[in-house]
Amino acid sequence: MTADNWREYAVGAIGEEVLRDGEYIRVPITLMDAATIKAVQDGKREISMGYDMELDWTPGTTSDGQAYDAIMKNLRMNHLAIVDRGRAGSRARIDDNKPTQWGVSPLLTDRNPPIMTTRKIVVDGLTIETTDQGAEAIGKLQTEKQAIADAKAADKAAHDAAIAAKDAELAAKDAKIADLEKAQLTAEALDAKVQARADLLAKAKTLAKDADFSGKADIEIMKVAVIAVRGADAVKDKSDAYVTAAFDLAVESKPDAFRAAMQDRKPAESGNGQSDYEKRLNGAWKGSAK
């Protein structure tokens, strides 16, 4: 714009109160052309500066790391133009936030006003307000946090189960050891069992002198002895208690033979004489049975 054409293009003026606003400059603008004012009110509000300058083609990097190819020097502003799209972007624009008699200035009407929606979410019991993107990010973090907590819980459950299984195994072994310890006979108990076995064999021999009782359980010895006296039907399908009673009755029916067998028994003289002792009992019937 020159002195020769300013009447053709000038629609207003800018003031002298030029202020820095971040990376931009804020200046007062006065519009005096009706058509231009209407265009601004209808939404044409971006601006573009016309200027002269000297260009220094020396490449380099700015302080914030941006590379450049040249430097603009000695800028001399010529005019400010109101345009549809400014070279500096939509933030280089006319903006009037002073209220009018009808309320807010119509210049505040934007063709594409930025809209930022927010929402309230609860994080660890606290209610916070954030954008949709913030809520999405927080939700992702919460999901990851829950996945880590679930993995830790699963690991702990598996560990607890393994410990419980090992405890049960050890408890079973302890119980088995206790049972084995209970099953161990003292010397007195062993002597008593030997005595009772010898008595049983002596009684059985009075009833079945030719029978072989070796390796048989006590109840089987009684059965063999009763069968020798009364036959197989006497103990067939009978309970152990019945067999025991039948055996005792059979022995009582031959008191002289049993008495003679008992009198002929002699205790072992030394060492573990159980085998010799039983042999004497097993042969007692040969000279005493009637």
WORACOR-V293592 format. One record per residue. N is the residue number from 1. RES is the residue in one small letter. PSI is psi as a letter, one per 40 degrees, with the letter a starting at -180 (NA if undefined). D_LAST is the distance of its C-alpha to the last C-alpha in Angstrom with 2 decimals. Layout:
N,RES,PSI,D_LAST ; N,RES,PSI,D_LAST
This chain:
1,m,h,157.98 ; 2,t,i,161.48 ; 3,a,d,164.45 ; 4,d,d,165.84 ; 5,n,e,162.92 ; 6,w,d,161.24 ; 7,r,d,162.85 ; 8,e,d,161.22 ; 9,y,d,157.70 ; 10,a,h,157.38 ; 11,v,e,155.63 ; 12,g,a,154.90 ; 13,a,i,154.42 ; 14,i,i,151.76 ; 15,g,a,151.99 ; 16,e,e,151.96 ; 17,e,g,148.70 ; 18,v,h,146.55 ; 19,l,i,143.00 ; 20,r,h,140.01 ; 21,d,g,136.93 ; 22,g,b,134.11 ; 23,e,e,135.12 ; 24,y,i,137.80 ; 25,i,h,141.15 ; 26,r,h,142.06 ; 27,v,i,145.73 ; 28,p,i,147.54 ; 29,i,h,149.03 ; 30,t,h,151.86 ; 31,l,h,152.39 ; 32,m,e,155.88 ; 33,d,h,155.82 ; 34,a,d,154.75 ; 35,a,d,153.34 ; 36,t,d,151.27 ; 37,i,d,150.01 ; 38,k,d,148.92 ; 39,a,d,147.20 ; 40,v,d,145.27 ; 41,q,d,144.35 ; 42,d,e,143.14 ; 43,g,e,140.80 ; 44,k,g,142.80 ; 45,r,e,142.04 ; 46,e,i,141.02 ; 47,i,i,143.53 ; 48,s,h,144.52 ; 49,m,h,146.76 ; 50,g,h,149.68 ; 51,y,i,150.56 ; 52,d,i,152.11 ; 53,m,i,150.28 ; 54,e,h,150.08 ; 55,l,h,147.10 ; 56,d,h,145.71 ; 57,w,g,143.59 ; 58,t,h,141.36 ; 59,p,i,137.63 ; 60,g,a,135.05 ; 61,t,h,132.09 ; 62,t,i,132.24 ; 63,s,d,130.48 ; 64,d,e,127.69 ; 65,g,e,127.12 ; 66,q,h,129.21 ; 67,a,i,131.23 ; 68,y,i,134.91 ; 69,d,d,137.65 ; 70,a,i,140.76 ; 71,i,h,142.07 ; 72,m,h,144.45 ; 73,k,i,147.08 ; 74,n,f,150.09 ; 75,l,h,149.22 ; 76,r,h,152.21 ; 77,m,h,151.41 ; 78,n,d,153.87 ; 79,h,i,152.54 ; 80,l,h,149.46 ; 81,a,i,148.88 ; 82,i,h,146.92 ; 83,v,i,144.92 ; 84,d,d,142.17 ; 85,r,h,139.90 ; 86,g,i,140.53 ; 87,r,d,139.92 ; 88,a,e,137.92 ; 89,g,i,135.53 ; 90,s,e,135.17 ; 91,r,e,134.94 ; 92,a,g,138.60 ; 93,r,i,139.99 ; 94,i,h,142.11 ; 95,d,h,140.18 ; 96,d,h,141.71 ; 97,n,e,139.44 ; 98,k,h,142.24 ; 99,p,i,142.13 ; 100,t,a,145.04 ; 101,q,e,146.33 ; 102,w,e,143.93 ; 103,g,b,140.91 ; 104,v,i,139.56 ; 105,s,h,141.95 ; 106,p,e,141.67 ; 107,l,e,141.46 ; 108,l,e,137.83 ; 109,t,h,137.05 ; 110,d,i,135.19 ; 111,r,d,134.90 ; 112,n,g,131.33 ; 113,p,h,130.16 ; 114,p,h,126.99 ; 115,i,h,124.18 ; 116,m,h,121.13 ; 117,t,i,118.38 ; 118,t,i,115.69 ; 119,r,i,112.43 ; 120,k,h,110.08 ; 121,i,i,106.53 ; 122,v,h,103.70 ; 123,v,h,102.33 ; 124,d,f,99.50 ; 125,g,e,100.55 ; 126,l,h,104.24 ; 127,t,h,106.87 ; 128,i,i,109.43 ; 129,e,h,112.35 ; 130,t,i,112.87 ; 131,t,i,114.31 ; 132,d,d,112.50 ; 133,q,d,112.11 ; 134,g,d,110.78 ; 135,a,d,108.29 ; 136,e,d,107.16 ; 137,a,d,106.69 ; 138,i,d,104.80 ; 139,g,d,102.59 ; 140,k,d,101.79 ; 141,l,d,100.89 ; 142,q,d,98.71 ; 143,t,d,96.87 ; 144,e,d,96.29 ; 145,k,d,95.16 ; 146,q,d,92.65 ; 147,a,d,91.35 ; 148,i,d,90.77 ; 149,a,d,89.01 ; 150,d,d,86.78 ; 151,a,d,85.91 ; 152,k,d,85.01 ; 153,a,d,82.87 ; 154,a,d,81.05 ; 155,d,d,80.45 ; 156,k,d,79.11 ; 157,a,d,76.80 ; 158,a,d,75.43 ; 159,h,d,75.00 ; 160,d,d,73.23 ; 161,a,d,70.92 ; 162,a,d,70.06 ; 163,i,d,69.38 ; 164,a,d,67.20 ; 165,a,d,65.18 ; 166,k,d,64.74 ; 167,d,d,63.74 ; 168,a,d,61.13 ; 169,e,d,59.78 ; 170,l,d,59.58 ; 171,a,d,57.96 ; 172,a,d,55.25 ; 173,k,d,54.63 ; 174,d,d,54.51 ; 175,a,d,51.98 ; 176,k,d,49.80 ; 177,i,d,50.03 ; 178,a,d,49.13 ; 179,d,d,46.05 ; 180,l,d,45.00 ; 181,e,d,45.56 ; 182,k,d,43.46 ; 183,a,e,40.67 ; 184,q,h,40.58 ; 185,l,i,37.74 ; 186,t,i,38.43 ; 187,a,d,36.40 ; 188,e,d,34.69 ; 189,a,d,33.91 ; 190,l,d,32.58 ; 191,d,d,30.26 ; 192,a,d,29.03 ; 193,k,d,28.39 ; 194,v,d,26.51 ; 195,q,d,24.34 ; 196,a,d,23.75 ; 197,r,d,22.95 ; 198,a,d,20.45 ; 199,d,d,18.69 ; 200,l,d,18.76 ; 201,l,d,17.37 ; 202,a,d,14.44 ; 203,k,d,13.70 ; 204,a,d,14.43 ; 205,k,d,12.12 ; 206,t,d,9.05 ; 207,l,d,10.72 ; 208,a,g,12.50 ; 209,k,d,11.39 ; 210,d,e,14.48 ; 211,a,i,16.93 ; 212,d,h,19.96 ; 213,f,e,20.82 ; 214,s,h,23.80 ; 215,g,e,27.04 ; 216,k,i,25.69 ; 217,a,i,26.74 ; 218,d,d,24.44 ; 219,i,d,24.92 ; 220,e,d,24.28 ; 221,i,d,20.92 ; 222,m,d,20.02 ; 223,k,d,21.44 ; 224,v,d,19.47 ; 225,a,d,16.15 ; 226,v,d,17.37 ; 227,i,d,18.71 ; 228,a,d,15.45 ; 229,v,d,14.10 ; 230,r,e,17.50 ; 231,g,i,19.92 ; 232,a,d,23.06 ; 233,d,e,25.04 ; 234,a,d,22.92 ; 235,v,e,24.58 ; 236,k,h,27.76 ; 237,d,f,30.84 ; 238,k,i,28.96 ; 239,s,i,30.06 ; 240,d,d,28.29 ; 241,a,d,28.01 ; 242,y,d,26.30 ; 243,v,d,23.79 ; 244,t,d,23.07 ; 245,a,d,22.58 ; 246,a,d,20.32 ; 247,f,d,18.15 ; 248,d,d,18.04 ; 249,l,d,17.17 ; 250,a,d,14.26 ; 251,v,d,12.88 ; 252,e,d,13.71 ; 253,s,e,11.77 ; 254,k,g,8.43 ; 255,p,d,9.93 ; 256,d,d,7.42 ; 257,a,d,6.09 ; 258,f,d,9.85 ; 259,r,d,11.09 ; 260,a,d,9.63 ; 261,a,d,11.11 ; 262,m,d,14.27 ; 263,q,d,14.75 ; 264,d,e,14.68 ; 265,r,h,17.42 ; 266,k,h,20.93 ; 267,p,i,24.19 ; 268,a,h,26.60 ; 269,e,d,29.11 ; 270,s,i,32.16 ; 271,g,a,33.68 ; 272,n,g,31.91 ; 273,g,f,28.39 ; 274,q,d,26.77 ; 275,s,d,25.84 ; 276,d,d,24.18 ; 277,y,d,22.43 ; 278,e,d,20.94 ; 279,k,d,19.96 ; 280,r,d,17.96 ; 281,l,d,16.21 ; 282,n,d,15.66 ; 283,g,e,14.04 ; 284,a,d,11.91 ; 285,w,d,8.72 ; 286,k,d,9.42 ; 287,g,e,8.78 ; 288,s,d,6.47 ; 289,a,i,3.79 ; 290,k,NA,0.00
